[in-house]
């Protein structure tokens, strides 16, 4: 029995005492919920196609809108896990832009007479920055089209776009609206929703992909849980996560999950793979857990393997791991770097992998949190962070 299943099998009283009523279940349920999220998008496909077409995505390539992927924190990292796929499938410029940046620098991001589609992601739909930016855009830039993806039907963002002709709301199943502080199910289901949206005109192509993702995740979960639980006992005070392309989004989210769930007791950083070599490598030491999300694309992987071998040669970190949640038919051979992968091959391209690979970051956060004596469902003893970010003054 893997450590995640052991937690799930505890009694209700034991879960309550440990503060794990929600988080382990919300991690474990993800592969099954993805299939329902994909089906939800499929059921609304005609409506979505009509909306995207009206937003300009069937126009000539040079007349298509620029898409901003908008969110804060984990919801911002959804955009970093999707932008290359959406760019490839919709054949237009796609840019992740955090709502925290948009709020402060609104006018700097808007070019006059340029068409835009903003796709906003929010678990609660009540993020103060997300709500404020959306309200301002609707008031000052009514030509911008908006698609809001949320896990909460009663959230403010879903409500304010109702009955507006250039807006569309997609609310995922209530099961994806995580009750634990850290976004887990909500994150990956909104990533899957974004992948399905990328295939709005190629839905049949996505069907075997989402099925393979769900199967790969089921196979990867017990492996990732066992390794994460063992690492939690080794006392690392720091962790570094790297990745290339959309897997850099998985690295960002992993760093945040471990930081949040340990209340900052594990200091984390994230870099794109080769960027690590340009200064940030100086932060690595023997107290560092080093996690690389390893590409399955051959040229990209060569660069990543060279970096891992450099870190091995210089003996820079306490432990190094290469995560391949799915997609790699042949795993590389490394000297001291441990490969974290499911026992069988699932042919999924890198563009779709963040939903699976992020399990390792989520599980590190869960088991490190328990090792720190924290309650993963609410791991911030001093109240520094909360499930829904507190309101701020809007200027």
ABEGO torsion letter per residue (X at the ends): XBAAAAAAABBAAAAAAAGAAAAAAAAAAAAAAAAAAAAAAAAAAAAAAAAAAAAGAABBAAABBBBBBBBBEAAAAAAAAAAAAAAAAAGBBBBBBBAAAAAAAAAAABBBGBBBBBBBBBAAGABAAAAAAAAAAAAABAABBBBBBBABAABAAAAAABGBAABBBBBBBAAABBABABBAAAAAAAAAAAAAAAAAAAAAAAAAAAAAAAAAAAAAAAAAAAAAAAAAAAGBABBBBBBBEAAAAAAAAAAAAAAAAAGGABBBBBBBAAAAABGAAAABBAABBBBBBBBABAAAAAAAAAAAAAAAAAGABABBBBBBABGBABBBBBAABBBBBBABBBBBBAAAAAAAAAAAAAAAAAAAAAAAGBBAABABAAGABBABBBBBBBX
